[in-house]
């Protein structure tokens, strides 16, 4: 299973999100620290889940990072997290 698929599976199980995108942005970081041939080093997660309601942004990010602890220790160099309010349209900029 790819790292991207593993991340998606773990977040789906942990948070039962109403919206989830896991985007491998590794190619955008070619030549930068942490990049390696084959990618799967830099990811962006966009997630909406009821479990994030009422939590601070810091608490939301910590929860996602805790769920992905093994991946962060095992080769994922960077993780950008975007928590979307449940029920809000995922009207984020395209091309990211």
TATAKA-V715086 format. One record per run of one state. SS is the DSSP state (H for helix, E for strand, L for the rest). FROM is the first residue (numbers start at 1). TO is the last residue. Records with the same first field share a line. If there is no record, write none. Layout:
# TATAKA-V715086
SS: FROM-TO, FROM-TO
This chain:
# TATAKA-V715086
L: 1-2, 16-18, 25-25, 30-41, 49-49, 53-56, 68-68, 74-77, 84-96
H: 3-15, 26-29, 50-52, 57-67, 69-73
E: 19-24, 42-48, 78-83
